[in-house]
Amino acid sequence: MLRDTTEKDLDTIINFIKKLAEYEKMSDEVIIDPKLMKEWLFEKKLCKCKFALDNDKPVGFALYFYNYSTFKGKAGLYLEDLFVYPEYRNKGYGKELFKSLIQEAKENNLGRMEWCCLDWNEPSIRFYKSMNAKAMDEWTTYRLDESQFDSLLK
């Protein structure tokens, strides 16, 4: 069972993000400000989040937002985070979340769904391939962090 998150779920969402960062060996990069997350997720509504539930207990989450493809000429769905607690993996929760995003993309006439996956994360890579996802090996992701903005605008 799935459900969209509400403001009262903020602490649980943050906990999922921290657990994902721990899994990805990136805990030192998590600097979440709950007030900002509340603003972006629930006030500005620029991203969305849903839970996979086991007896009403959140056991997985997906956080995503819409982007835009100039090549497609329409919006797409970008999956920022997909995480299921280890003890609930291989029970269909991740697949249920993933398929719900595909359904949302279809219902909203979105052109595609994209996400990134760490190249060492074999379990996730196997999962995505099982869903017929295509690796975009010819593309490299680049990033600028907000700490770099001022020096680049000089």
DSSP file (Angstrom, degrees, kcal/mol; ACC not computed):
  #  RESIDUE AA STRUCTURE BP1 BP2  ACC     N-H-->O    O-->H-N    N-H-->O    O-->H-N    TCO  KAPPA ALPHA  PHI   PSI    X-CA   Y-CA   Z-CA
    1    1 A M              0   0    0      0, 0.0    52,-3.3     0, 0.0     2,-0.3   0.000 360.0 360.0 360.0 143.8    0.0    0.0    0.0
    2    2 A L  E     -A   52   0A   0     50,-0.2     2,-0.3    94,-0.1    50,-0.2  -0.853 360.0-179.1-121.7 157.4    1.2    3.5   -0.8
    3    3 A R  E     -A   51   0A   0     48,-1.8    48,-3.0    -2,-0.3     2,-0.1  -0.974  30.4-112.2-153.3 148.3    0.3    7.0    0.4
    4    4 A D  E     -A   50   0A   0     -2,-0.3    46,-0.2    46,-0.2     2,-0.1  -0.444  42.4-112.8 -70.5 151.1    1.3   10.5   -0.3
    5    5 A T        -     0   0    0     44,-2.2     2,-0.3    -2,-0.1    44,-0.2  -0.449  27.4-158.2 -85.0 160.4    3.1   12.2    2.6
    6    6 A T    >   -     0   0    0     -2,-0.1     3,-2.3     1,-0.0     4,-0.1  -0.783  39.6 -89.9-127.4 173.8    1.9   15.1    4.6
    7    7 A E  G >  S+     0   0    0      1,-0.3     3,-1.7    -2,-0.3     4,-0.2   0.833 123.1  63.2 -54.5 -35.2    3.6   17.8    6.7
    8    8 A K  G 3  S+     0   0    0      1,-0.3     3,-0.3     2,-0.1    -1,-0.3   0.631  95.2  62.4 -68.7 -10.8    3.3   15.6    9.8
    9    9 A D  G <>  +     0   0    0     -3,-2.3     4,-2.5     1,-0.2     3,-0.4   0.382  69.9 107.3 -91.1   2.7    5.6   13.0    8.0
   10   10 A L  H <> S+     0   0    0     -3,-1.7     4,-2.5     1,-0.3     5,-0.2   0.879  77.8  48.4 -53.6 -46.9    8.5   15.4    7.8
   11   11 A D  H  > S+     0   0    0     -3,-0.3     4,-2.1     1,-0.2    -1,-0.3   0.888 112.4  49.6 -62.0 -38.6   10.6   13.7   10.5
   12   12 A T  H  > S+     0   0    0     -3,-0.4     4,-2.3     2,-0.2    -1,-0.2   0.898 110.2  50.4 -67.9 -40.0   10.0   10.3    8.9
   13   13 A I  H  X S+     0   0    0     -4,-2.5     4,-2.4     2,-0.2    -2,-0.2   0.937 110.9  49.2 -61.8 -46.4   11.0   11.6    5.5
   14   14 A I  H  X S+     0   0    0     -4,-2.5     4,-2.3    -5,-0.2    -2,-0.2   0.891 109.1  52.9 -61.1 -39.6   14.2   13.1    6.9
   15   15 A N  H  X S+     0   0    0     -4,-2.1     4,-2.4     2,-0.2    -1,-0.2   0.914 108.3  50.4 -62.5 -42.6   14.9    9.8    8.6
   16   16 A F  H  X S+     0   0    0     -4,-2.3     4,-2.6     2,-0.2    -2,-0.2   0.926 109.8  50.8 -59.7 -44.2   14.6    8.0    5.3
   17   17 A I  H  X S+     0   0    0     -4,-2.4     4,-2.5     1,-0.2    -2,-0.2   0.907 110.7  48.7 -61.3 -41.9   17.0   10.5    3.7
   18   18 A K  H  X S+     0   0    0     -4,-2.3     4,-2.2     2,-0.2    -1,-0.2   0.886 111.5  49.4 -65.8 -38.4   19.5    9.9    6.4
   19   19 A K  H  X S+     0   0    0     -4,-2.4     4,-2.4     2,-0.2    -2,-0.2   0.894 111.3  49.5 -67.6 -39.3   19.2    6.1    6.1
   20   20 A L  H  X S+     0   0    0     -4,-2.6     4,-2.5     2,-0.2    -2,-0.2   0.931 110.6  49.9 -63.1 -45.2   19.7    6.4    2.3
   21   21 A A  H  <>S+     0   0    0     -4,-2.5     5,-3.5     1,-0.2     6,-0.5   0.888 109.9  51.3 -61.3 -39.2   22.7    8.6    2.8
   22   22 A E  H ><5S+     0   0    0     -4,-2.2     3,-1.3     4,-0.2    -1,-0.2   0.935 110.4  48.6 -62.1 -46.4   24.1    6.0    5.2
   23   23 A Y  H 3<5S+     0   0    0     -4,-2.4    -2,-0.2     1,-0.3    -1,-0.2   0.886 113.2  47.4 -59.9 -40.4   23.6    3.2    2.7
   24   24 A E  T 3<5S-     0   0    0     -4,-2.5    -1,-0.3    -5,-0.1    -2,-0.2   0.364 114.0-118.5 -85.2   6.0   25.3    5.3    0.0
   25   25 A K  T < 5S+     0   0    0     -3,-1.3    -3,-0.2    -4,-0.2    -2,-0.1   0.886  86.4 110.6  59.2  41.9   28.2    6.1    2.3
   26   26 A M    > < +     0   0    0     -5,-3.5     3,-2.3    -8,-0.1     4,-0.3   0.046  22.6 126.9-132.2  23.6   27.3    9.8    2.1
   27   27 A S  G >   +     0   0    0     -6,-0.5     3,-1.5     1,-0.3    -5,-0.1   0.820  69.3  64.4 -55.6 -33.2   26.0   10.7    5.6
   28   28 A D  G 3  S+     0   0    0      1,-0.3    -1,-0.3    -7,-0.1    -2,-0.1   0.639  96.8  58.6 -67.3 -12.6   28.5   13.5    5.9
   29   29 A E  G <  S+     0   0    0     -3,-2.3     2,-0.7    -8,-0.1    -1,-0.3   0.529  78.6 104.1 -93.0  -6.8   26.7   15.3    3.0
   30   30 A V    <   +     0   0    0     -3,-1.5   -12,-0.0    -4,-0.3    -3,-0.0  -0.666  29.8 153.0 -82.9 116.4   23.3   15.4    4.7
   31   31 A I        +     0   0    0     -2,-0.7    -1,-0.1     2,-0.0    -3,-0.0  -0.169  20.2 173.6-131.7  39.0   22.6   18.9    6.0
   32   32 A I        -     0   0    0    -18,-0.1     3,-0.1     1,-0.1    -2,-0.0  -0.215  22.0-156.2 -58.8 132.3   18.8   19.0    5.9
   33   33 A D     >  -     0   0    0      1,-0.1     4,-2.5     2,-0.0     3,-0.5  -0.952   8.8-151.4-104.8 110.5   17.0   22.0    7.3
   34   34 A P  H  > S+     0   0    0      0, 0.0     4,-2.5     0, 0.0     5,-0.2   0.836  94.7  55.3 -54.2 -35.1   13.5   20.7    8.3
   35   35 A K  H  > S+     0   0    0      2,-0.2     4,-2.1     1,-0.2     5,-0.1   0.919 110.3  44.9 -64.8 -42.2   12.0   24.2    7.7
   36   36 A L  H  > S+     0   0    0     -3,-0.5     4,-2.7     2,-0.2     5,-0.3   0.896 112.3  51.4 -67.9 -39.3   13.4   24.4    4.2
   37   37 A M  H  X S+     0   0    0     -4,-2.5     4,-2.7     1,-0.2     5,-0.4   0.926 110.1  49.7 -63.1 -42.8   12.3   20.8    3.4
   38   38 A K  H  X>S+     0   0    0     -4,-2.5     4,-2.4    -5,-0.2     5,-1.3   0.918 111.8  49.5 -59.6 -43.6    8.8   21.7    4.7
   39   39 A E  I  X>S+     0   0    0     -4,-2.1     5,-3.8     3,-0.2     4,-0.8   0.946 116.8  38.8 -61.3 -50.6    8.8   24.8    2.5
   40   40 A W  I  <5S+     0   0    0     -4,-2.7     6,-2.4     3,-0.2     7,-0.8   0.866 125.2  36.8 -70.8 -37.4    9.9   23.0   -0.7
   41   41 A L  I  <5S+     0   0    0     -4,-2.7    -3,-0.2    -5,-0.3    -2,-0.2   0.894 133.1  16.4 -85.1 -42.5    7.8   19.9   -0.2
   42   42 A F  I  <5S+     0   0    0     -4,-2.4    -3,-0.2    -5,-0.4    -2,-0.1   0.706 130.7  34.9-111.6 -23.3    4.6   21.1    1.4
   43   43 A E  I  <<S+     0   0    0     -5,-1.3    -3,-0.2    -4,-0.8    -4,-0.2   0.889 131.2  25.6 -96.8 -56.0    4.3   24.8    0.8
   44   44 A K  S   <S-     0   0    0     -5,-3.8    -4,-0.2    -6,-0.2    -3,-0.1   0.741  90.5-149.9 -77.5 -22.9    5.9   25.4   -2.6
   45   45 A K        +     0   0    0     -6,-0.5    -4,-0.2     1,-0.1    -5,-0.1   0.880  46.8 142.3  54.4  43.1    5.1   21.8   -3.6
   46   46 A L        +     0   0    0     -6,-2.4     2,-0.3    19,-0.1    20,-0.3   0.516  67.6  28.9 -92.0  -6.0    8.1   21.7   -5.9
   47   47 A C  S    S-     0   0    0     -7,-0.8     2,-0.3    -6,-0.2    18,-0.2  -0.953  73.3-146.5-143.0 165.3    8.8   18.1   -5.1
   48   48 A K  E     - B   0  64A   0     16,-3.3    16,-2.4    -2,-0.3     2,-0.3  -0.888   7.4-164.6-131.6 159.6    6.6   15.2   -3.9
   49   49 A C  E     - B   0  63A   0     -2,-0.3   -44,-2.2    14,-0.2     2,-0.3  -0.998   4.0-175.3-146.8 141.4    7.1   12.2   -1.7
   50   50 A K  E     -AB   4  62A   0     12,-2.1    12,-2.1    -2,-0.3     2,-0.3  -0.976  14.3-139.1-135.9 154.4    5.2    9.0   -1.1
   51   51 A F  E     -AB   3  61A   0    -48,-3.0   -48,-1.8    -2,-0.3     2,-0.5  -0.826   7.9-139.9-108.6 146.7    5.6    6.1    1.3
   52   52 A A  E     -AB   2  60A   0      8,-2.3     7,-3.0    -2,-0.3     8,-1.2  -0.909  33.3-150.8 -95.1 134.8    5.3    2.4    0.9
   53   53 A L  E     - B   0  58A   0    -52,-3.3     2,-0.5    -2,-0.5     8,-0.0  -0.857  24.3-168.6-116.4 144.3    3.5    1.0    3.9
   54   54 A D  E >  S- B   0  57A   0      3,-2.4     3,-1.6    -2,-0.4    -2,-0.0  -0.960  91.3 -21.2-123.9 109.3    3.5   -2.3    5.8
   55   55 A N  T 3  S-     0   0    0     -2,-0.5    -1,-0.1     1,-0.3     0, 0.0   0.931 128.4 -52.4  52.2  48.5    0.5   -2.3    8.2
   56   56 A D  T 3  S+     0   0    0      1,-0.2    -1,-0.3   -55,-0.0    -3,-0.0   0.473 114.5 121.2  68.1   4.5    0.4    1.5    8.1
   57   57 A K  E <   -B   54   0A   0     -3,-1.6    -3,-2.4    -6,-0.0     2,-0.3  -0.867  69.5-119.5 -98.8 125.6    4.1    1.7    8.9
   58   58 A P  E     +B   53   0A   0      0, 0.0    -5,-0.2     0, 0.0     3,-0.1  -0.469  42.0 162.0 -63.9 125.2    6.3    3.5    6.4
   59   59 A V  E     +     0   0A   0     -7,-3.0    26,-2.7     1,-0.3     2,-0.3   0.429  63.9  16.1-122.1  -6.8    9.0    1.1    5.1
   60   60 A G  E     -BC  52  84A   0     -8,-1.2    -8,-2.3    24,-0.3     2,-0.3  -0.981  62.6-161.6-159.2 160.9   10.1    2.8    2.0
   61   61 A F  E     -BC  51  83A   0     22,-2.8    22,-2.4    -2,-0.3     2,-0.4  -0.992   9.7-157.7-148.2 157.0    9.9    6.2    0.3
   62   62 A A  E     -BC  50  82A   0    -12,-2.1   -12,-2.1    -2,-0.3     2,-0.4  -0.997   9.2-168.9-132.5 129.4   10.2    7.9   -3.1
   63   63 A L  E     +BC  49  81A   0     18,-2.4    18,-2.1    -2,-0.4    17,-1.7  -0.983  24.4 150.7-118.9 129.4   11.0   11.6   -3.4
   64   64 A Y  E     -BC  48  79A   0    -16,-2.4   -16,-3.3    -2,-0.4     2,-0.3  -0.922  24.6-163.9-152.3 169.1   10.6   13.1   -6.9
   65   65 A F  E     - C   0  78A   0     13,-2.0    13,-3.5    -2,-0.3     2,-0.3  -0.963  30.3 -99.0-153.0 166.7    9.9   16.2   -8.9
   66   66 A Y  E     + C   0  77A   0    -20,-0.3    11,-0.2    -2,-0.3     2,-0.2  -0.723  37.4 176.9 -91.4 142.2    8.9   17.2  -12.4
   67   67 A N  E     - C   0  76A   0      9,-2.1     9,-1.7    -2,-0.3     2,-0.4  -0.561  25.8-111.7-123.3-167.7   11.6   18.5  -14.8
   68   68 A Y  E     - C   0  75A   0      7,-0.3     2,-0.6    -2,-0.2     7,-0.2  -0.997  13.1-154.4-137.7 135.5   11.3   19.5  -18.4
   69   69 A S  E  >> - C   0  74A   0      5,-2.2     4,-2.1    -2,-0.4     5,-1.1  -0.930   3.1-167.5-108.2 116.3   12.8   18.0  -21.6
   70   70 A T  T  45S+     0   0    0     -2,-0.6    -1,-0.2     2,-0.2     5,-0.0   0.851  92.6  54.0 -67.7 -32.6   13.3   20.3  -24.5
   71   71 A F  T  45S+     0   0    0      1,-0.2    -1,-0.2    -3,-0.1    -2,-0.0   0.897 116.3  36.7 -69.1 -39.3   13.9   17.3  -26.8
   72   72 A K  T  45S-     0   0    0      2,-0.2    -2,-0.2    40,-0.0    -1,-0.2   0.757 101.7-135.8 -81.1 -25.8   10.5   15.8  -25.7
   73   73 A G  T  <5S+     0   0    0     -4,-2.1     2,-0.3     1,-0.3    -3,-0.2   0.748  73.5  69.7  74.5  23.4    8.8   19.1  -25.5
   74   74 A K  E   <S-C   69   0A   0     -5,-1.1    -5,-2.2     0, 0.0    -1,-0.3  -0.973  88.8 -73.1-160.1 171.9    7.1   18.2  -22.3
   75   75 A A  E     -C   68   0A   0     -2,-0.3    36,-3.4    -7,-0.2    37,-0.4  -0.206  39.4-165.1 -69.4 159.8    7.7   17.6  -18.6
   76   76 A G  E     -C   67   0A   0     -9,-1.7    -9,-2.1    34,-0.2     2,-0.5  -0.818  22.6-109.7-133.4 175.7    9.3   14.5  -17.2
   77   77 A L  E     -Cd  66 113A   0     35,-2.7    37,-2.5    -2,-0.3     2,-0.6  -0.951  23.4-160.4-112.9 127.5    9.6   12.9  -13.8
   78   78 A Y  E     -Cd  65 114A   0    -13,-3.5   -13,-2.0    -2,-0.5     2,-0.9  -0.941   8.7-149.3-109.9 118.2   12.9   12.9  -11.9
   79   79 A L  E     +Cd  64 115A   0     35,-3.0    37,-0.5    -2,-0.6   -15,-0.2  -0.766  19.0 176.0 -86.5 108.1   13.3   10.4   -9.1
   80   80 A E  E     +     0   0A   0    -17,-1.7     2,-0.4    -2,-0.9   -16,-0.2   0.924  65.7  10.1 -78.9 -47.4   15.6   11.9   -6.6
   81   81 A D  E     +C   63   0A   0    -18,-2.1   -18,-2.4    34,-0.0     2,-0.4  -0.998  52.0 174.2-140.3 137.0   15.4    9.2   -3.9
   82   82 A L  E     +C   62   0A   0     -2,-0.4     2,-0.3   -20,-0.2   -20,-0.2  -0.962  21.6 159.6-137.3 121.7   14.0    5.6   -3.7
   83   83 A F  E     -C   61   0A   0    -22,-2.4   -22,-2.8    -2,-0.4     2,-0.4  -0.994  20.4-173.2-149.1 136.6   14.8    3.7   -0.5
   84   84 A V  E     -C   60   0A   0     -2,-0.3   -24,-0.3   -24,-0.3     5,-0.1  -0.995  41.0-102.4-126.2 134.4   13.3    0.7    1.3
   85   85 A Y    >   -     0   0    0    -26,-2.7     3,-2.4    -2,-0.4     4,-0.4  -0.274  36.8-116.0 -53.7 140.1   14.5   -0.3    4.7
   86   86 A P  G >  S+     0   0    0      0, 0.0     3,-1.3     0, 0.0    -1,-0.1   0.831 113.0  56.9 -50.8 -40.2   16.8   -3.4    4.3
   87   87 A E  G 3  S+     0   0    0      1,-0.3    -2,-0.1     3,-0.0   -28,-0.0   0.609 109.5  47.1 -71.4  -9.1   14.5   -5.7    6.2
   88   88 A Y  G X >S+     0   0    0     -3,-2.4     3,-0.7   -29,-0.2     5,-0.5   0.323  86.0 116.9-111.0   4.9   11.7   -5.0    3.8
   89   89 A R  T < 5 +     0   0    0     -3,-1.3    -4,-0.0    -4,-0.4   -29,-0.0  -0.345  69.4  28.2 -73.6 157.0   13.6   -5.3    0.6
   90   90 A N  T 3 5S+     0   0    0      1,-0.1    -1,-0.2    -2,-0.1    -3,-0.0   0.751  94.5  99.3  63.5  26.6   12.7   -8.0   -2.0
   91   91 A K  T < 5S-     0   0    0     -3,-0.7    -2,-0.1     0, 0.0    -1,-0.1   0.271 102.7 -98.6-121.2   6.0    9.1   -7.9   -0.8
   92   92 A G  T  >5S+     0   0    0     -4,-0.0     4,-2.3     4,-0.0     5,-0.1   0.392  90.9 115.4  97.3  -3.3    7.8   -5.7   -3.6
   93   93 A Y  H  ><S+     0   0    0     -5,-0.5     4,-2.3     2,-0.2     5,-0.2   0.929  80.1  45.5 -68.1 -44.2    7.7   -2.3   -1.8
   94   94 A G  H  > S+     0   0    0      1,-0.2     4,-2.8     2,-0.2    -1,-0.2   0.912 114.0  49.6 -63.3 -42.3   10.3   -0.7   -4.1
   95   95 A K  H  > S+     0   0    0      2,-0.2     4,-3.0     1,-0.2     5,-0.2   0.897 109.5  51.8 -63.6 -40.4    8.6   -2.1   -7.2
   96   96 A E  H  X S+     0   0    0     -4,-2.3     4,-1.8     2,-0.2    -2,-0.2   0.925 112.6  45.3 -62.6 -45.0    5.3   -0.7   -6.0
   97   97 A L  H  X S+     0   0    0     -4,-2.3     4,-1.6     2,-0.2    -2,-0.2   0.946 114.6  48.6 -61.3 -48.5    6.7    2.7   -5.4
   98   98 A F  H  X S+     0   0    0     -4,-2.8     4,-1.9     1,-0.2     3,-0.3   0.923 111.7  48.1 -59.8 -47.7    8.5    2.7   -8.8
   99   99 A K  H  X S+     0   0    0     -4,-3.0     4,-2.5     1,-0.2    -1,-0.2   0.830 106.3  57.9 -65.1 -31.7    5.4    1.5  -10.7
  100  100 A S  H  X S+     0   0    0     -4,-1.8     4,-2.2    -5,-0.2    -1,-0.2   0.861 106.3  49.6 -66.8 -33.0    3.3    4.2   -9.0
  101  101 A L  H  X S+     0   0    0     -4,-1.6     4,-2.6    -3,-0.3    -2,-0.2   0.889 109.6  50.7 -70.8 -39.3    5.7    6.8  -10.4
  102  102 A I  H  X S+     0   0    0     -4,-1.9     4,-2.5     2,-0.2    -2,-0.2   0.923 110.9  49.9 -60.2 -43.7    5.5    5.3  -13.8
  103  103 A Q  H  X S+     0   0    0     -4,-2.5     4,-3.0     2,-0.2    -2,-0.2   0.912 110.3  49.5 -62.6 -43.0    1.7    5.4  -13.5
  104  104 A E  H  X S+     0   0    0     -4,-2.2     4,-1.7     2,-0.2    -1,-0.2   0.910 110.7  50.4 -61.8 -42.3    1.8    9.1  -12.4
  105  105 A A  H  <>S+     0   0    0     -4,-2.6     5,-2.9     2,-0.2    -2,-0.2   0.913 113.0  46.5 -61.8 -42.4    4.1    9.9  -15.4
  106  106 A K  H ><5S+     0   0    0     -4,-2.5     3,-1.6     1,-0.2    -2,-0.2   0.942 111.7  49.8 -64.8 -48.3    1.6    8.1  -17.7
  107  107 A E  H 3<5S+     0   0    0     -4,-3.0    -1,-0.2     1,-0.3    -2,-0.2   0.788 114.5  45.4 -62.6 -28.4   -1.5    9.8  -16.2
  108  108 A N  T 3<5S-     0   0    0     -4,-1.7    -1,-0.3    -5,-0.2    -2,-0.2   0.230 111.2-118.5-101.8  13.0    0.2   13.3  -16.5
  109  109 A N  T < 5 +     0   0    0     -3,-1.6    -3,-0.2     1,-0.2     2,-0.2   0.869  50.7 173.2  53.9  42.4    1.5   12.7  -20.1
  110  110 A L      < -     0   0    0     -5,-2.9   -34,-0.2    -6,-0.2    -1,-0.2  -0.530  34.2-134.7 -81.6 150.0    5.1   13.1  -19.0
  111  111 A G  S    S-     0   0    0    -36,-3.4     2,-0.3    -2,-0.2   -35,-0.2   0.756  71.3 -21.7 -79.5 -25.7    7.8   12.3  -21.6
  112  112 A R        -     0   0    0    -37,-0.4   -35,-2.7    -7,-0.0     2,-0.4  -0.986  51.0-122.2-170.5 172.0   10.1   10.2  -19.5
  113  113 A M  E     +d   77   0A   0     -2,-0.3     2,-0.3   -37,-0.2   -35,-0.2  -0.999  32.7 177.4-129.9 132.5   11.3    9.2  -16.0
  114  114 A E  E     +d   78   0A   0    -37,-2.5   -35,-3.0    -2,-0.4     2,-0.3  -0.907   9.1 157.0-135.2 161.4   14.9    9.6  -15.0
  115  115 A W  E     -d   79   0A   0     -2,-0.3     2,-0.3   -37,-0.2   -35,-0.1  -0.957  32.5-114.4-167.3 170.3   17.2    9.1  -12.0
  116  116 A C        -     0   0    0    -37,-0.5     2,-0.4    -2,-0.3    -2,-0.0  -0.867  22.6-169.2-114.7 153.0   20.8    8.5  -11.0
  117  117 A C        -     0   0    0     -2,-0.3     2,-0.1     8,-0.0    -2,-0.0  -0.994  30.4-109.6-142.1 134.1   22.3    5.4   -9.4
  118  118 A L    >   -     0   0    0     -2,-0.4     3,-1.7     1,-0.1     7,-0.2  -0.382  28.6-127.2 -61.5 138.0   25.7    5.0   -8.0
  119  119 A D  T 3  S+     0   0    0      1,-0.3    -1,-0.1    -2,-0.1     6,-0.0   0.662 107.0  52.9 -68.1 -15.0   27.8    2.7  -10.2
  120  120 A W  T 3  S+     0   0    0      1,-0.1     2,-2.1     2,-0.0    -1,-0.3   0.536  80.3  99.7 -91.7  -6.9   28.7    0.4   -7.3
  121  121 A N    <>  +     0   0    0     -3,-1.7     4,-2.4     1,-0.2     3,-0.4  -0.458  44.5 167.3 -84.3  71.8   25.1   -0.1   -6.2
  122  122 A E  H  >  +     0   0    0     -2,-2.1     4,-2.8     1,-0.2     5,-0.2   0.851  69.8  56.1 -57.3 -41.8   24.5   -3.5   -7.9
  123  123 A P  H  > S+     0   0    0      0, 0.0     4,-2.0     0, 0.0    -1,-0.2   0.926 112.6  42.8 -59.7 -41.3   21.3   -4.4   -6.1
  124  124 A S  H  > S+     0   0    0     -3,-0.4     4,-3.0     2,-0.2     5,-0.2   0.900 112.5  52.9 -69.8 -39.9   19.7   -1.2   -7.4
  125  125 A I  H  X S+     0   0    0     -4,-2.4     4,-2.6     2,-0.2     5,-0.2   0.922 109.8  48.7 -60.5 -44.2   21.1   -1.6  -10.8
  126  126 A R  H  X S+     0   0    0     -4,-2.8     4,-2.1     2,-0.2    -1,-0.2   0.915 111.7  50.4 -61.2 -42.5   19.7   -5.1  -11.1
  127  127 A F  H  X S+     0   0    0     -4,-2.0     4,-0.9    -5,-0.2    -2,-0.2   0.949 111.8  46.4 -60.8 -49.6   16.3   -3.7   -9.9
  128  128 A Y  H ><>S+     0   0    0     -4,-3.0     5,-2.3     1,-0.2     3,-0.7   0.899 112.0  50.7 -62.7 -40.6   16.3   -0.9  -12.5
  129  129 A K  H ><5S+     0   0    0     -4,-2.6     3,-1.9     1,-0.2    -1,-0.2   0.869 104.4  58.0 -64.2 -35.0   17.3   -3.3  -15.3
  130  130 A S  H 3<5S+     0   0    0     -4,-2.1    -1,-0.2     1,-0.3    -2,-0.2   0.735 103.8  53.6 -65.8 -19.9   14.5   -5.7  -14.2
  131  131 A M  T <<5S-     0   0    0     -4,-0.9    -1,-0.3    -3,-0.7    -2,-0.2   0.198 123.2-109.2 -96.2  13.8   12.2   -2.7  -14.9
  132  132 A N  T < 5 +     0   0    0     -3,-1.9    -3,-0.2     1,-0.2    -2,-0.1   0.709  61.8 162.5  66.1  24.0   13.7   -2.4  -18.4
  133  133 A A      < -     0   0    0     -5,-2.3     2,-0.5    -6,-0.1    -1,-0.2  -0.461  33.0-134.6 -72.5 146.8   15.5    0.9  -17.5
  134  134 A K        -     0   0    0     -2,-0.1     2,-0.2     2,-0.0    -1,-0.0  -0.902  12.5-129.9-106.5 125.3   18.3    1.9  -19.9
  135  135 A A        -     0   0    0     -2,-0.5     2,-1.0     1,-0.1     3,-0.2  -0.537  10.6-142.1 -69.8 136.8   21.6    3.1  -18.5
  136  136 A M    >   +     0   0    0     -2,-0.2     3,-2.2     1,-0.2    -1,-0.1  -0.508  36.8 161.4 -98.0  63.4   22.6    6.4  -20.0
  137  137 A D  T 3   +     0   0    0     -2,-1.0    -1,-0.2     1,-0.3    -2,-0.0   0.731  66.6  61.9 -60.4 -25.0   26.3    5.4  -20.1
  138  138 A E  T 3  S+     0   0    0     -3,-0.2     2,-0.4     2,-0.0    -1,-0.3   0.499  94.4  77.8 -82.0  -0.9   27.2    8.1  -22.6
  139  139 A W    <   -     0   0    0     -3,-2.2     2,-0.4     2,-0.0    -3,-0.1  -0.860  63.9-157.4-108.4 142.3   26.1   10.9  -20.2
  140  140 A T        -     0   0    0     -2,-0.4     2,-0.4     2,-0.0    -3,-0.0  -0.975  17.7-130.6-117.0 132.2   28.1   12.2  -17.3
  141  141 A T        -     0   0    0     -2,-0.4     2,-0.3     2,-0.0   -25,-0.0  -0.666  24.5-167.6 -81.8 132.3   26.4   14.0  -14.4
  142  142 A Y        -     0   0    0     -2,-0.4     2,-0.3     2,-0.0    -2,-0.0  -0.861   3.4-168.2-116.4 155.3   28.0   17.3  -13.5
  143  143 A R        -     0   0    0     -2,-0.3     2,-0.4     2,-0.0    -2,-0.0  -1.000  17.8-164.3-147.0 141.1   27.3   19.3  -10.3
  144  144 A L        -     0   0    0     -2,-0.3     2,-0.3     3,-0.0    -2,-0.0  -0.994  23.3-142.5-116.8 132.6   27.9   22.7   -8.8
  145  145 A D    >>  -     0   0    0     -2,-0.4     3,-2.6     1,-0.1     4,-0.5  -0.658  24.2-114.0 -91.7 152.0   27.4   23.0   -5.1
  146  146 A E  H >> S+     0   0    0      1,-0.3     3,-0.9    -2,-0.3     4,-0.5   0.771 114.1  69.1 -56.5 -26.1   25.8   26.2   -3.7
  147  147 A S  H 34 S+     0   0    0      1,-0.2     4,-0.3     2,-0.1    -1,-0.3   0.689 100.2  49.6 -65.8 -16.6   29.2   26.8   -1.9
  148  148 A Q  H <> S+     0   0    0     -3,-2.6     4,-1.6     1,-0.1    -1,-0.2   0.608  86.7  87.8 -94.3 -14.9   30.7   27.5   -5.4
  149  149 A F  H <X S+     0   0    0     -3,-0.9     4,-1.2    -4,-0.5     3,-0.4   0.909  86.2  48.1 -56.3 -52.1   28.0   29.9   -6.6
  150  150 A D  H >< S+     0   0    0     -4,-0.5     3,-0.7     1,-0.2     4,-0.3   0.905 110.8  49.9 -60.2 -43.9   29.5   33.2   -5.3
  151  151 A S  H >4 S+     0   0    0     -4,-0.3     3,-0.6     1,-0.2    -1,-0.2   0.821 111.4  50.1 -66.6 -28.6   33.0   32.6   -6.6
  152  152 A L  H 3< S+     0   0    0     -4,-1.6    -1,-0.2    -3,-0.4    -2,-0.2   0.669 105.0  57.3 -82.6 -16.2   31.7   31.7  -10.1
  153  153 A L  T <<        0   0    0     -4,-1.2    -1,-0.2    -3,-0.7    -2,-0.2   0.358 360.0 360.0 -94.6   5.6   29.5   34.8  -10.3
  154  154 A K    <         0   0    0     -3,-0.6    -1,-0.2    -4,-0.3    -2,-0.1   0.473 360.0 360.0 -77.0 360.0   32.5   37.2   -9.8
